Amino acid sequence: RSSDLPRLPFSVVGPRGAILGRQDGSFEVWLFPWKILNDVHMTVNMSGYPVPIDVNRQAAEIDVEPDHTTITYSHANFTIRQIMITPKAEGYTGAAVFYEIEAIRPMDLTLSFNPVMQRMWPAPSPDRPSPEWVANPGGSGFYILHLNFPDQAAAVAMPGAEPGILPPYQEAPESWPLQFVLHFDPKRDAGKSYPLLIQFAN
């Protein structure tokens, strides 16, 4: 554990994507040549605990392996491991993040991020994307990040999660982050892994 940990950068880079961030766990995701999203941040609301918890402030350690990088968040009430990969095999997304949770009581984990959809410099970048929540039966679903052309869109999903803030279309996209809300019950969900999946459609 180090007081400098939150300020230090990290990178998880593969042939088709990258996860770049700081060791407080905030990060951005690239599916080359596009930056899909940035400013990923987590908060927890725990049953019987009245104060929302800033998960990123609980970053305790980072572990770097050849095929993945893990940031561990440690709190008196929970431990969350954020496992980041950038697969080399064809047919897989260029980047994915998996969350493993241990908790002593039920809690709601909110994962927030900003949609970006910008191409690598010096290519021109289009307008900010128009997010759309596509619901699946049972309340979960995924976001589609639309641009001006139908072949320029990305999907962001966290299976089992519900949407958070859904601003009306009149609100500028930068006014509110997009959110996934995950309801975790240790009696029901212990041992599960929750993936954050990002796919570009072209």
TILUMMI-762967 format. One line per 10 residues: their letters; for each residue x negated, y, z negated of N, C-alpha, C, O. Coordinates in nm, 2 decimals, always signed. Layout:
BEGIN
A	X,Y,Z,X,Y,Z,X,Y,Z,X,Y,Z ~ ...
//
This chain:
BEGIN
RSSDLPRLPF	-0.08,-0.12,+0.00,+0.00,+0.00,+0.00,-0.09,+0.12,+0.00,-0.19,+0.13,-0.07 ~ -0.05,+0.22,+0.08,-0.14,+0.34,+0.09,-0.05,+0.47,+0.10,+0.06,+0.46,+0.17 ~ -0.09,+0.58,+0.04,-0.01,+0.70,+0.05,-0.02,+0.76,+0.19,+0.07,+0.84,+0.23 ~ -0.12,+0.71,+0.27,-0.13,+0.76,+0.41,-0.05,+0.67,+0.51,-0.04,+0.71,+0.63 ~ +0.01,+0.56,+0.46,+0.08,+0.47,+0.55,+0.18,+0.53,+0.64,+0.18,+0.51,+0.76 ~ +0.28,+0.61,+0.58,+0.38,+0.67,+0.67,+0.33,+0.75,+0.79,+0.40,+0.76,+0.89 ~ +0.21,+0.81,+0.78,+0.17,+0.91,+0.88,+0.09,+0.84,+0.99,+0.07,+0.90,+1.09 ~ +0.05,+0.72,+0.97,-0.04,+0.65,+1.06,+0.04,+0.59,+1.18,+0.15,+0.54,+1.16 ~ -0.01,+0.60,+1.30,+0.06,+0.55,+1.42,+0.05,+0.40,+1.43,-0.05,+0.34,+1.38 ~ +0.14,+0.34,+1.51,+0.12,+0.20,+1.55,+0.17,+0.19,+1.69,+0.25,+0.27,+1.74
SVVGPRGAIL	+0.13,+0.08,+1.76,+0.17,+0.05,+1.89,+0.18,-0.10,+1.91,+0.10,-0.17,+1.87 ~ +0.29,-0.14,+1.98,+0.31,-0.28,+2.02,+0.34,-0.27,+2.17,+0.45,-0.23,+2.21 ~ +0.24,-0.31,+2.25,+0.25,-0.29,+2.39,+0.24,-0.42,+2.47,+0.15,-0.50,+2.44 ~ +0.32,-0.44,+2.57,+0.32,-0.55,+2.65,+0.32,-0.51,+2.80,+0.32,-0.39,+2.83 ~ +0.33,-0.61,+2.89,+0.32,-0.57,+3.03,+0.44,-0.50,+3.08,+0.43,-0.43,+3.19 ~ +0.56,-0.51,+3.02,+0.68,-0.45,+3.07,+0.75,-0.35,+2.97,+0.85,-0.29,+3.00 ~ +0.69,-0.33,+2.85,+0.75,-0.25,+2.75,+0.65,-0.21,+2.64,+0.55,-0.27,+2.62 ~ +0.70,-0.12,+2.55,+0.62,-0.08,+2.44,+0.71,-0.03,+2.33,+0.81,+0.03,+2.35 ~ +0.66,-0.05,+2.21,+0.72,+0.01,+2.09,+0.62,+0.09,+2.02,+0.51,+0.04,+1.97 ~ +0.64,+0.23,+2.01,+0.54,+0.32,+1.96,+0.60,+0.39,+1.84,+0.71,+0.44,+1.85
GRQDGSFEVW	+0.52,+0.41,+1.74,+0.58,+0.47,+1.62,+0.49,+0.51,+1.51,+0.36,+0.50,+1.53 ~ +0.54,+0.54,+1.40,+0.46,+0.56,+1.28,+0.49,+0.45,+1.18,+0.59,+0.38,+1.19 ~ +0.40,+0.44,+1.08,+0.41,+0.32,+0.99,+0.51,+0.34,+0.88,+0.52,+0.26,+0.79 ~ +0.59,+0.45,+0.89,+0.71,+0.45,+0.81,+0.83,+0.38,+0.87,+0.94,+0.37,+0.82 ~ +0.80,+0.32,+0.99,+0.90,+0.24,+1.06,+0.97,+0.31,+1.17,+1.04,+0.25,+1.25 ~ +0.96,+0.44,+1.18,+1.03,+0.51,+1.29,+0.96,+0.48,+1.42,+0.83,+0.47,+1.42 ~ +1.03,+0.47,+1.53,+0.96,+0.43,+1.65,+1.05,+0.47,+1.77,+1.16,+0.51,+1.76 ~ +0.98,+0.46,+1.89,+1.05,+0.48,+2.02,+1.03,+0.35,+2.10,+0.93,+0.28,+2.08 ~ +1.12,+0.33,+2.20,+1.11,+0.21,+2.28,+1.10,+0.25,+2.43,+1.17,+0.33,+2.48 ~ +1.00,+0.19,+2.50,+0.98,+0.20,+2.64,+1.01,+0.07,+2.71,+0.96,-0.04,+2.67
LFPWKILNDV	+1.08,+0.08,+2.82,+1.09,-0.03,+2.92,+1.03,+0.03,+3.04,+1.10,+0.10,+3.11 ~ +0.91,+0.00,+3.07,+0.83,+0.08,+3.17,+0.91,+0.08,+3.31,+0.96,-0.02,+3.35 ~ +0.92,+0.20,+3.37,+0.86,+0.33,+3.33,+0.95,+0.42,+3.26,+0.93,+0.54,+3.26 ~ +1.05,+0.37,+3.18,+1.14,+0.45,+3.11,+1.13,+0.45,+2.96,+1.11,+0.34,+2.90 ~ +1.14,+0.57,+2.90,+1.16,+0.57,+2.76,+1.31,+0.57,+2.73,+1.38,+0.66,+2.77 ~ +1.35,+0.46,+2.66,+1.49,+0.44,+2.64,+1.55,+0.51,+2.52,+1.66,+0.58,+2.53 ~ +1.48,+0.51,+2.41,+1.53,+0.57,+2.29,+1.42,+0.61,+2.20,+1.30,+0.56,+2.21 ~ +1.44,+0.69,+2.10,+1.34,+0.73,+2.00,+1.40,+0.76,+1.87,+1.53,+0.76,+1.85 ~ +1.32,+0.79,+1.77,+1.36,+0.84,+1.64,+1.45,+0.74,+1.57,+1.55,+0.77,+1.51 ~ +1.41,+0.61,+1.57,+1.48,+0.50,+1.51,+1.46,+0.52,+1.36,+1.35,+0.53,+1.31
HMTVNMSGYP	+1.57,+0.52,+1.28,+1.57,+0.54,+1.14,+1.67,+0.45,+1.07,+1.77,+0.43,+1.13 ~ +1.64,+0.41,+0.94,+1.74,+0.33,+0.87,+1.77,+0.38,+0.74,+1.69,+0.44,+0.67 ~ +1.90,+0.37,+0.70,+1.95,+0.40,+0.56,+2.03,+0.28,+0.51,+2.09,+0.20,+0.59 ~ +2.04,+0.27,+0.38,+2.12,+0.16,+0.32,+2.21,+0.22,+0.22,+2.17,+0.31,+0.14 ~ +2.34,+0.17,+0.22,+2.43,+0.20,+0.12,+2.46,+0.07,+0.05,+2.52,-0.02,+0.11 ~ +2.43,+0.06,-0.08,+2.43,-0.07,-0.15,+2.55,-0.07,-0.25,+2.58,+0.03,-0.31 ~ +2.62,-0.18,-0.25,+2.73,-0.20,-0.34,+2.69,-0.17,-0.48,+2.59,-0.23,-0.53 ~ +2.77,-0.08,-0.56,+2.73,-0.05,-0.69,+2.62,+0.04,-0.71,+2.58,+0.07,-0.83 ~ +2.57,+0.10,-0.60,+2.45,+0.19,-0.61,+2.50,+0.32,-0.54,+2.50,+0.32,-0.42 ~ +2.52,+0.43,-0.61,+2.60,+0.54,-0.55,+2.51,+0.63,-0.45,+2.57,+0.70,-0.38
VPIDVNRQAA	+2.38,+0.61,-0.45,+2.30,+0.70,-0.37,+2.25,+0.63,-0.24,+2.20,+0.52,-0.25 ~ +2.27,+0.69,-0.12,+2.22,+0.63,+0.00,+2.07,+0.62,-0.01,+2.00,+0.71,-0.07 ~ +2.01,+0.51,+0.04,+1.87,+0.49,+0.03,+1.80,+0.51,+0.17,+1.85,+0.44,+0.27 ~ +1.70,+0.59,+0.18,+1.62,+0.61,+0.30,+1.53,+0.49,+0.31,+1.43,+0.49,+0.24 ~ +1.55,+0.40,+0.40,+1.47,+0.28,+0.41,+1.33,+0.31,+0.45,+1.24,+0.25,+0.40 ~ +1.32,+0.41,+0.54,+1.18,+0.43,+0.60,+1.09,+0.48,+0.49,+0.97,+0.47,+0.50 ~ +1.14,+0.55,+0.39,+1.06,+0.59,+0.28,+1.01,+0.47,+0.19,+0.92,+0.49,+0.11 ~ +1.06,+0.35,+0.21,+1.03,+0.23,+0.14,+0.92,+0.15,+0.21,+0.89,+0.04,+0.17 ~ +0.87,+0.20,+0.32,+0.77,+0.12,+0.39,+0.65,+0.09,+0.30,+0.59,+0.18,+0.25 ~ +0.62,-0.04,+0.29,+0.52,-0.08,+0.20,+0.39,-0.14,+0.27,+0.28,-0.11,+0.22
EIDVEPDHTT	+0.41,-0.20,+0.38,+0.29,-0.26,+0.44,+0.32,-0.29,+0.59,+0.43,-0.30,+0.63 ~ +0.21,-0.30,+0.67,+0.22,-0.34,+0.81,+0.13,-0.45,+0.83,+0.02,-0.46,+0.78 ~ +0.18,-0.55,+0.91,+0.10,-0.67,+0.94,+0.10,-0.68,+1.09,+0.20,-0.69,+1.16 ~ -0.02,-0.69,+1.15,-0.04,-0.69,+1.30,-0.10,-0.83,+1.34,-0.20,-0.87,+1.29 ~ -0.02,-0.90,+1.42,-0.06,-1.03,+1.47,-0.07,-1.02,+1.62,-0.02,-0.92,+1.68 ~ -0.13,-1.11,+1.69,-0.15,-1.10,+1.84,-0.01,-1.09,+1.91,+0.00,-1.03,+2.01 ~ +0.09,-1.16,+1.86,+0.22,-1.16,+1.93,+0.33,-1.08,+1.87,+0.44,-1.07,+1.93 ~ +0.30,-1.02,+1.76,+0.41,-0.93,+1.70,+0.35,-0.84,+1.59,+0.24,-0.87,+1.54 ~ +0.42,-0.74,+1.55,+0.38,-0.65,+1.44,+0.50,-0.64,+1.35,+0.61,-0.63,+1.39 ~ +0.47,-0.65,+1.22,+0.58,-0.65,+1.12,+0.56,-0.53,+1.02,+0.45,-0.52,+0.96
ITYSHANFTI	+0.66,-0.45,+1.00,+0.66,-0.35,+0.89,+0.76,-0.40,+0.78,+0.87,-0.44,+0.81 ~ +0.71,-0.40,+0.66,+0.79,-0.45,+0.54,+0.83,-0.33,+0.46,+0.75,-0.25,+0.42 ~ +0.96,-0.32,+0.43,+1.02,-0.22,+0.34,+1.06,-0.29,+0.21,+1.13,-0.38,+0.21 ~ +1.01,-0.23,+0.10,+1.03,-0.29,-0.03,+1.10,-0.19,-0.12,+1.05,-0.08,-0.14 ~ +1.21,-0.24,-0.18,+1.29,-0.16,-0.27,+1.33,-0.25,-0.39,+1.33,-0.37,-0.37 ~ +1.37,-0.20,-0.50,+1.41,-0.28,-0.61,+1.53,-0.37,-0.58,+1.54,-0.48,-0.64 ~ +1.61,-0.32,-0.48,+1.73,-0.40,-0.45,+1.72,-0.48,-0.32,+1.81,-0.56,-0.30 ~ +1.62,-0.46,-0.24,+1.62,-0.53,-0.11,+1.47,-0.53,-0.06,+1.39,-0.45,-0.10 ~ +1.45,-0.62,+0.04,+1.33,-0.62,+0.12,+1.38,-0.64,+0.26,+1.46,-0.73,+0.29 ~ +1.33,-0.56,+0.35,+1.36,-0.57,+0.49,+1.23,-0.58,+0.57,+1.13,-0.50,+0.55
RQIMITPKAE	+1.22,-0.68,+0.66,+1.11,-0.69,+0.75,+1.15,-0.66,+0.89,+1.25,-0.71,+0.94 ~ +1.08,-0.57,+0.95,+1.10,-0.52,+1.09,+1.00,-0.58,+1.18,+0.88,-0.54,+1.18 ~ +1.03,-0.68,+1.26,+0.94,-0.76,+1.34,+0.95,-0.71,+1.49,+1.06,-0.72,+1.55 ~ +0.85,-0.66,+1.55,+0.85,-0.60,+1.68,+0.77,-0.68,+1.78,+0.65,-0.72,+1.75 ~ +0.83,-0.71,+1.89,+0.76,-0.79,+2.00,+0.78,-0.72,+2.13,+0.88,-0.65,+2.16 ~ +0.68,-0.74,+2.22,+0.69,-0.70,+2.36,+0.66,-0.82,+2.45,+0.54,-0.84,+2.48 ~ +0.75,-0.91,+2.48,+0.73,-1.04,+2.55,+0.65,-1.02,+2.68,+0.67,-0.93,+2.75 ~ +0.57,-1.12,+2.70,+0.49,-1.13,+2.83,+0.56,-1.22,+2.93,+0.54,-1.20,+3.05 ~ +0.65,-1.31,+2.89,+0.71,-1.40,+2.98,+0.82,-1.33,+3.07,+0.89,-1.24,+3.02 ~ +0.82,-1.37,+3.19,+0.93,-1.31,+3.28,+1.06,-1.36,+3.24,+1.08,-1.46,+3.17
GYTGAAVFYE	+1.16,-1.27,+3.27,+1.30,-1.30,+3.23,+1.34,-1.26,+3.10,+1.46,-1.27,+3.06 ~ +1.25,-1.19,+3.02,+1.29,-1.14,+2.89,+1.28,-0.99,+2.89,+1.22,-0.93,+2.98 ~ +1.35,-0.92,+2.80,+1.34,-0.78,+2.79,+1.20,-0.74,+2.76,+1.12,-0.82,+2.71 ~ +1.16,-0.61,+2.79,+1.03,-0.57,+2.77,+0.99,-0.54,+2.63,+0.87,-0.53,+2.59 ~ +1.09,-0.53,+2.54,+1.07,-0.50,+2.40,+1.19,-0.54,+2.32,+1.30,-0.52,+2.36 ~ +1.17,-0.59,+2.19,+1.28,-0.62,+2.11,+1.23,-0.61,+1.96,+1.11,-0.62,+1.93 ~ +1.33,-0.59,+1.87,+1.29,-0.57,+1.73,+1.39,-0.66,+1.65,+1.51,-0.67,+1.68 ~ +1.34,-0.74,+1.56,+1.42,-0.83,+1.47,+1.41,-0.78,+1.33,+1.30,-0.74,+1.28 ~ +1.52,-0.78,+1.26,+1.53,-0.74,+1.12,+1.57,-0.86,+1.03,+1.67,-0.93,+1.06 ~ +1.49,-0.89,+0.93,+1.51,-0.99,+0.83,+1.54,-0.92,+0.70,+1.46,-0.84,+0.66
IEAIRPMDLT	+1.65,-0.96,+0.63,+1.69,-0.89,+0.51,+1.70,-0.98,+0.39,+1.76,-1.09,+0.41 ~ +1.65,-0.94,+0.28,+1.68,-1.00,+0.15,+1.74,-0.89,+0.06,+1.68,-0.78,+0.05 ~ +1.84,-0.92,-0.01,+1.91,-0.82,-0.10,+1.97,-0.89,-0.22,+2.01,-1.01,-0.21 ~ +1.99,-0.82,-0.33,+2.04,-0.88,-0.45,+2.20,-0.86,-0.45,+2.26,-0.92,-0.54 ~ +2.25,-0.77,-0.37,+2.39,-0.75,-0.36,+2.43,-0.70,-0.22,+2.34,-0.67,-0.14 ~ +2.56,-0.70,-0.19,+2.60,-0.66,-0.05,+2.56,-0.52,-0.02,+2.55,-0.43,-0.11 ~ +2.53,-0.49,+0.10,+2.49,-0.35,+0.14,+2.53,-0.33,+0.29,+2.54,-0.43,+0.36 ~ +2.54,-0.20,+0.32,+2.55,-0.16,+0.46,+2.42,-0.10,+0.51,+2.37,+0.00,+0.45 ~ +2.37,-0.15,+0.61,+2.25,-0.10,+0.68,+2.29,-0.02,+0.80,+2.35,-0.08,+0.89 ~ +2.25,+0.11,+0.81,+2.28,+0.19,+0.92,+2.15,+0.22,+1.00,+2.05,+0.27,+0.94
LSFNPVMQRM	+2.14,+0.18,+1.12,+2.03,+0.20,+1.21,+2.07,+0.31,+1.31,+2.16,+0.29,+1.39 ~ +2.00,+0.42,+1.30,+2.03,+0.54,+1.39,+1.91,+0.56,+1.49,+1.80,+0.53,+1.46 ~ +1.95,+0.61,+1.61,+1.85,+0.64,+1.71,+1.90,+0.74,+1.80,+2.02,+0.76,+1.82 ~ +1.81,+0.81,+1.88,+1.85,+0.90,+1.98,+1.83,+0.84,+2.12,+1.73,+0.79,+2.15 ~ +1.93,+0.84,+2.20,+1.92,+0.80,+2.34,+1.84,+0.90,+2.42,+1.86,+1.02,+2.41 ~ +1.74,+0.85,+2.50,+1.65,+0.94,+2.57,+1.66,+0.92,+2.73,+1.70,+1.01,+2.80 ~ +1.63,+0.80,+2.78,+1.64,+0.77,+2.92,+1.55,+0.87,+3.00,+1.61,+0.94,+3.09 ~ +1.42,+0.87,+2.98,+1.33,+0.96,+3.05,+1.22,+0.87,+3.11,+1.17,+0.78,+3.05 ~ +1.18,+0.91,+3.24,+1.08,+0.84,+3.30,+0.94,+0.89,+3.26,+0.93,+1.01,+3.21 ~ +0.84,+0.81,+3.28,+0.70,+0.85,+3.25,+0.66,+0.97,+3.33,+0.70,+0.99,+3.45
WPAPSPDRPS	+0.59,+1.06,+3.27,+0.53,+1.18,+3.34,+0.43,+1.12,+3.45,+0.36,+1.03,+3.42 ~ +0.43,+1.18,+3.57,+0.49,+1.31,+3.61,+0.62,+1.29,+3.68,+0.67,+1.39,+3.74 ~ +0.68,+1.18,+3.68,+0.81,+1.16,+3.74,+0.92,+1.25,+3.68,+0.92,+1.27,+3.56 ~ +1.00,+1.31,+3.76,+1.11,+1.40,+3.70,+1.20,+1.32,+3.62,+1.24,+1.20,+3.65 ~ +1.25,+1.38,+3.51,+1.34,+1.31,+3.42,+1.48,+1.37,+3.44,+1.50,+1.49,+3.46 ~ +1.58,+1.28,+3.45,+1.72,+1.32,+3.47,+1.78,+1.39,+3.34,+1.71,+1.40,+3.24 ~ +1.91,+1.42,+3.35,+1.97,+1.47,+3.23,+1.98,+1.37,+3.12,+1.96,+1.25,+3.15 ~ +2.01,+1.41,+3.00,+2.02,+1.32,+2.89,+2.14,+1.22,+2.92,+2.23,+1.26,+2.98 ~ +2.13,+1.10,+2.87,+2.23,+1.00,+2.90,+2.36,+1.03,+2.83,+2.37,+1.10,+2.73 ~ +2.47,+0.97,+2.89,+2.60,+0.98,+2.83,+2.62,+0.84,+2.77,+2.65,+0.74,+2.84
PEWVANPGGS	+2.62,+0.83,+2.64,+2.64,+0.70,+2.57,+2.79,+0.65,+2.57,+2.88,+0.74,+2.56 ~ +2.81,+0.53,+2.59,+2.94,+0.47,+2.58,+2.93,+0.34,+2.50,+2.85,+0.26,+2.52 ~ +3.03,+0.33,+2.40,+3.03,+0.21,+2.32,+3.13,+0.11,+2.39,+3.24,+0.14,+2.42 ~ +3.08,-0.01,+2.41,+3.15,-0.12,+2.47,+3.18,-0.22,+2.36,+3.09,-0.29,+2.32 ~ +3.31,-0.23,+2.33,+3.35,-0.32,+2.21,+3.36,-0.46,+2.25,+3.42,-0.49,+2.36 ~ +3.32,-0.55,+2.17,+3.35,-0.69,+2.18,+3.46,-0.73,+2.08,+3.48,-0.66,+1.98 ~ +3.52,-0.84,+2.10,+3.62,-0.89,+2.00,+3.55,-0.90,+1.86,+3.44,-0.95,+1.85 ~ +3.62,-0.85,+1.76,+3.57,-0.86,+1.62,+3.51,-0.73,+1.57,+3.46,-0.73,+1.46 ~ +3.49,-0.63,+1.66,+3.44,-0.50,+1.61,+3.30,-0.47,+1.65,+3.26,-0.36,+1.65 ~ +3.22,-0.58,+1.69,+3.08,-0.55,+1.73,+3.09,-0.51,+1.88,+3.19,-0.51,+1.94
GFYILHLNFP	+2.97,-0.48,+1.94,+2.96,-0.44,+2.08,+2.82,-0.39,+2.11,+2.73,-0.43,+2.04 ~ +2.81,-0.30,+2.20,+2.68,-0.25,+2.24,+2.70,-0.11,+2.31,+2.81,-0.08,+2.35 ~ +2.59,-0.04,+2.32,+2.60,+0.09,+2.38,+2.54,+0.08,+2.53,+2.44,+0.01,+2.55 ~ +2.61,+0.15,+2.62,+2.55,+0.17,+2.75,+2.51,+0.32,+2.76,+2.59,+0.41,+2.73 ~ +2.39,+0.34,+2.80,+2.33,+0.47,+2.82,+2.34,+0.51,+2.97,+2.25,+0.46,+3.05 ~ +2.43,+0.59,+3.01,+2.46,+0.62,+3.15,+2.38,+0.74,+3.19,+2.36,+0.83,+3.12 ~ +2.32,+0.73,+3.32,+2.27,+0.85,+3.38,+2.35,+0.89,+3.50,+2.46,+0.83,+3.52 ~ +2.31,+0.98,+3.59,+2.39,+1.03,+3.70,+2.40,+0.92,+3.81,+2.50,+0.92,+3.88 ~ +2.31,+0.83,+3.82,+2.32,+0.72,+3.92,+2.36,+0.59,+3.86,+2.31,+0.56,+3.75 ~ +2.45,+0.52,+3.92,+2.50,+0.39,+3.85,+2.39,+0.29,+3.83,+2.41,+0.20,+3.75
DQAAAVAMPG	+2.28,+0.29,+3.91,+2.18,+0.19,+3.89,+2.07,+0.23,+3.79,+1.97,+0.16,+3.77 ~ +2.10,+0.34,+3.72,+2.01,+0.39,+3.61,+2.09,+0.39,+3.48,+2.15,+0.49,+3.45 ~ +2.08,+0.28,+3.41,+2.16,+0.26,+3.29,+2.08,+0.16,+3.20,+2.01,+0.07,+3.25 ~ +2.10,+0.17,+3.07,+2.04,+0.08,+2.98,+2.14,+0.04,+2.88,+2.24,+0.11,+2.85 ~ +2.13,-0.08,+2.83,+2.21,-0.14,+2.72,+2.13,-0.15,+2.59,+2.02,-0.20,+2.60 ~ +2.19,-0.12,+2.48,+2.13,-0.13,+2.35,+2.23,-0.20,+2.26,+2.34,-0.16,+2.24 ~ +2.19,-0.32,+2.21,+2.28,-0.40,+2.13,+2.21,-0.44,+2.00,+2.09,-0.46,+1.99 ~ +2.30,-0.46,+1.90,+2.26,-0.53,+1.77,+2.37,-0.62,+1.73,+2.46,-0.58,+1.67 ~ +2.36,-0.75,+1.78,+2.48,-0.84,+1.75,+2.52,-0.85,+1.61,+2.44,-0.86,+1.52 ~ +2.65,-0.84,+1.59,+2.71,-0.84,+1.46,+2.73,-0.70,+1.39,+2.79,-0.69,+1.29
AEPGILPPYQ	+2.67,-0.60,+1.46,+2.69,-0.46,+1.40,+2.80,-0.39,+1.46,+2.84,-0.42,+1.58 ~ +2.85,-0.29,+1.39,+2.96,-0.20,+1.44,+2.90,-0.07,+1.47,+2.79,-0.04,+1.43 ~ +2.97,+0.01,+1.55,+2.92,+0.15,+1.58,+2.94,+0.24,+1.46,+3.02,+0.22,+1.37 ~ +2.85,+0.34,+1.45,+2.86,+0.44,+1.34,+2.94,+0.56,+1.40,+3.05,+0.55,+1.44 ~ +2.88,+0.68,+1.40,+2.94,+0.80,+1.45,+2.96,+0.78,+1.60,+2.87,+0.74,+1.67 ~ +3.08,+0.81,+1.64,+3.12,+0.81,+1.79,+3.17,+0.95,+1.82,+3.29,+0.97,+1.82 ~ +3.08,+1.04,+1.85,+3.12,+1.18,+1.88,+3.21,+1.19,+2.01,+3.18,+1.11,+2.10 ~ +3.30,+1.28,+2.02,+3.38,+1.29,+2.14,+3.29,+1.34,+2.25,+3.18,+1.40,+2.23 ~ +3.34,+1.32,+2.38,+3.25,+1.35,+2.49,+3.21,+1.50,+2.50,+3.12,+1.53,+2.56 ~ +3.29,+1.59,+2.43,+3.26,+1.73,+2.44,+3.13,+1.76,+2.36,+3.07,+1.87,+2.39
EAPESWPLQF	+3.09,+1.68,+2.27,+2.97,+1.70,+2.19,+2.85,+1.66,+2.27,+2.85,+1.56,+2.34 ~ +2.75,+1.75,+2.26,+2.62,+1.72,+2.33,+2.56,+1.60,+2.27,+2.56,+1.58,+2.15 ~ +2.49,+1.51,+2.35,+2.44,+1.39,+2.30,+2.34,+1.41,+2.19,+2.32,+1.33,+2.10 ~ +2.26,+1.52,+2.20,+2.16,+1.55,+2.10,+2.22,+1.59,+1.96,+2.15,+1.60,+1.86 ~ +2.35,+1.62,+1.96,+2.41,+1.66,+1.83,+2.42,+1.55,+1.73,+2.41,+1.58,+1.61 ~ +2.43,+1.43,+1.77,+2.45,+1.31,+1.68,+2.37,+1.20,+1.73,+2.36,+1.17,+1.85 ~ +2.30,+1.13,+1.64,+2.24,+1.00,+1.68,+2.34,+0.89,+1.70,+2.45,+0.90,+1.66 ~ +2.30,+0.79,+1.78,+2.38,+0.67,+1.79,+2.35,+0.58,+1.67,+2.24,+0.59,+1.62 ~ +2.44,+0.50,+1.63,+2.43,+0.42,+1.51,+2.48,+0.28,+1.53,+2.58,+0.26,+1.59 ~ +2.41,+0.19,+1.47,+2.46,+0.05,+1.44,+2.48,+0.04,+1.29,+2.39,+0.07,+1.21
VLHFDPKRDA	+2.59,-0.01,+1.25,+2.62,-0.04,+1.10,+2.63,-0.19,+1.08,+2.72,-0.25,+1.14 ~ +2.55,-0.24,+1.00,+2.54,-0.39,+0.97,+2.59,-0.41,+0.83,+2.53,-0.36,+0.74 ~ +2.69,-0.49,+0.81,+2.74,-0.53,+0.68,+2.67,-0.66,+0.63,+2.70,-0.76,+0.69 ~ +2.58,-0.65,+0.53,+2.50,-0.76,+0.49,+2.55,-0.81,+0.35,+2.55,-0.73,+0.26 ~ +2.58,-0.94,+0.35,+2.62,-1.00,+0.22,+2.52,-1.11,+0.19,+2.52,-1.21,+0.27 ~ +2.44,-1.10,+0.09,+2.34,-1.21,+0.07,+2.39,-1.35,+0.05,+2.33,-1.44,+0.08 ~ +2.52,-1.36,+0.00,+2.58,-1.49,-0.01,+2.61,-1.55,+0.12,+2.61,-1.68,+0.14 ~ +2.64,-1.47,+0.22,+2.69,-1.52,+0.35,+2.58,-1.51,+0.45,+2.57,-1.60,+0.54 ~ +2.49,-1.41,+0.44,+2.40,-1.38,+0.55,+2.25,-1.41,+0.52,+2.16,-1.38,+0.61 ~ +2.22,-1.46,+0.41,+2.08,-1.49,+0.38,+2.02,-1.58,+0.48,+2.08,-1.68,+0.53
GKSYPLLIQF	+1.90,-1.55,+0.53,+1.82,-1.63,+0.62,+1.85,-1.59,+0.77,+1.79,-1.64,+0.86 ~ +1.95,-1.50,+0.79,+1.97,-1.46,+0.93,+1.87,-1.36,+0.98,+1.81,-1.29,+0.90 ~ +1.85,-1.35,+1.11,+1.77,-1.25,+1.17,+1.86,-1.17,+1.27,+1.94,-1.22,+1.34 ~ +1.84,-1.03,+1.26,+1.93,-0.94,+1.34,+1.85,-0.87,+1.44,+1.76,-0.79,+1.41 ~ +1.87,-0.90,+1.57,+1.79,-0.84,+1.67,+1.84,-0.71,+1.72,+1.97,-0.69,+1.73 ~ +1.75,-0.62,+1.75,+1.79,-0.50,+1.83,+1.74,-0.52,+1.97,+1.62,-0.53,+1.99 ~ +1.83,-0.53,+2.06,+1.80,-0.57,+2.20,+1.82,-0.45,+2.29,+1.92,-0.38,+2.29 ~ +1.72,-0.43,+2.38,+1.73,-0.32,+2.48,+1.70,-0.38,+2.62,+1.60,-0.45,+2.64 ~ +1.79,-0.35,+2.71,+1.77,-0.40,+2.85,+1.80,-0.29,+2.95,+1.90,-0.21,+2.93 ~ +1.72,-0.27,+3.05,+1.74,-0.17,+3.15,+1.81,-0.24,+3.27,+1.76,-0.34,+3.31
AN	+1.91,-0.18,+3.33,+1.98,-0.23,+3.45,+1.93,-0.15,+3.57,+1.96,-0.03,+3.58 ~ +1.87,-0.22,+3.66,+1.83,-0.15,+3.78,+1.85,-0.23,+3.91,+1.82,-0.19,+4.02
//
